[in-house]
Amino acid sequence: MIEIENKKDDWEYNNEEEAEMGQLHAIHNNMNHIAEVQRKLARQAQIPSAEFCEECGDEIPSARRTAVPGVQYCVFCQQLHERR
């Protein structure tokens, strides 16, 4: 009976360990994604903000140009661009 209980404990331990590894993998992937977004934002901030949207030609409000350094699209076109 003790052998069966030990095998069950080993199996539960392996499942817990596997679940933890899965969580660590997900955290690692999220951190990589965040770092990539930060790199893109840093590159974008190095270019001047456009006064007019590159897509539709509408004026980009100064508040948006200030809030999002290097912005090239109005809010609507940015949303469309991100969906692609």
C-alpha positions as CSV (number, residue, x, y, z in Angstrom):
1,M,0.0,0.0,0.0
2,I,2.9,2.4,0.8
3,E,4.4,1.9,-2.7
4,I,1.1,2.9,-4.3
5,E,0.8,6.0,-2.2
6,N,4.5,7.0,-3.0
7,K,3.8,6.6,-6.7
8,K,0.7,8.8,-6.4
9,D,2.7,11.4,-4.5
10,D,5.4,11.3,-7.2
11,W,2.8,11.7,-9.9
12,E,1.2,14.7,-8.2
13,Y,4.6,16.2,-7.7
14,N,5.4,15.9,-11.4
15,N,2.1,17.5,-12.3
16,E,2.7,20.4,-10.0
17,E,6.2,20.8,-11.3
18,E,4.9,20.7,-14.9
19,A,2.3,23.3,-14.1
20,E,4.9,25.6,-12.5
21,M,7.1,25.2,-15.6
22,G,4.2,26.2,-17.8
23,Q,3.6,29.3,-15.7
24,L,7.3,30.3,-15.9
25,H,7.2,29.8,-19.6
26,A,4.2,32.0,-19.9
27,I,5.8,34.7,-17.7
28,H,9.0,34.5,-19.8
29,N,7.0,35.0,-23.1
30,N,5.1,37.9,-21.6
31,M,8.3,39.6,-20.5
32,N,9.8,39.1,-24.0
33,H,6.6,40.7,-25.5
34,I,6.8,43.7,-23.1
35,A,10.5,44.2,-23.9
36,E,9.7,44.2,-27.7
37,V,6.9,46.7,-27.2
38,Q,9.3,48.9,-25.2
39,R,11.9,48.7,-27.9
40,K,9.3,49.7,-30.6
41,L,8.1,52.6,-28.5
42,A,11.7,53.8,-27.9
43,R,12.4,53.7,-31.7
44,Q,9.1,55.5,-32.4
45,A,9.9,58.2,-29.9
46,Q,13.1,59.1,-31.8
47,I,11.2,60.3,-34.9
48,P,9.2,63.5,-34.9
49,S,5.4,63.2,-34.5
50,A,3.4,63.9,-37.7
51,E,1.0,66.8,-37.7
52,F,-1.3,65.0,-40.2
53,C,-2.2,61.3,-40.3
54,E,-0.1,59.3,-42.8
55,E,-3.2,57.2,-43.6
56,C,-6.2,59.5,-43.9
57,G,-4.5,63.0,-43.8
58,D,-6.6,64.3,-40.9
59,E,-4.8,66.5,-38.4
60,I,-3.4,64.7,-35.3
61,P,-4.3,66.7,-32.2
62,S,-1.3,68.2,-30.4
63,A,-2.4,66.4,-27.2
64,R,-1.9,63.1,-29.0
65,R,1.4,64.2,-30.5
66,T,2.6,65.1,-27.0
67,A,1.2,61.9,-25.3
68,V,2.6,59.6,-28.0
69,P,6.0,60.7,-29.2
70,G,6.6,59.8,-32.8
71,V,3.0,59.2,-33.6
72,Q,2.2,59.0,-37.3
73,Y,-1.5,58.1,-37.3
74,C,-4.7,59.5,-35.9
75,V,-6.5,57.4,-33.3
76,F,-8.8,55.7,-35.8
77,C,-6.1,54.8,-38.3
78,Q,-3.8,53.7,-35.5
79,Q,-6.5,51.2,-34.4
80,L,-6.9,49.9,-37.9
81,H,-3.1,49.7,-38.3
82,E,-2.8,47.6,-35.1
83,R,-5.5,45.2,-36.1
84,R,-3.6,44.3,-39.3
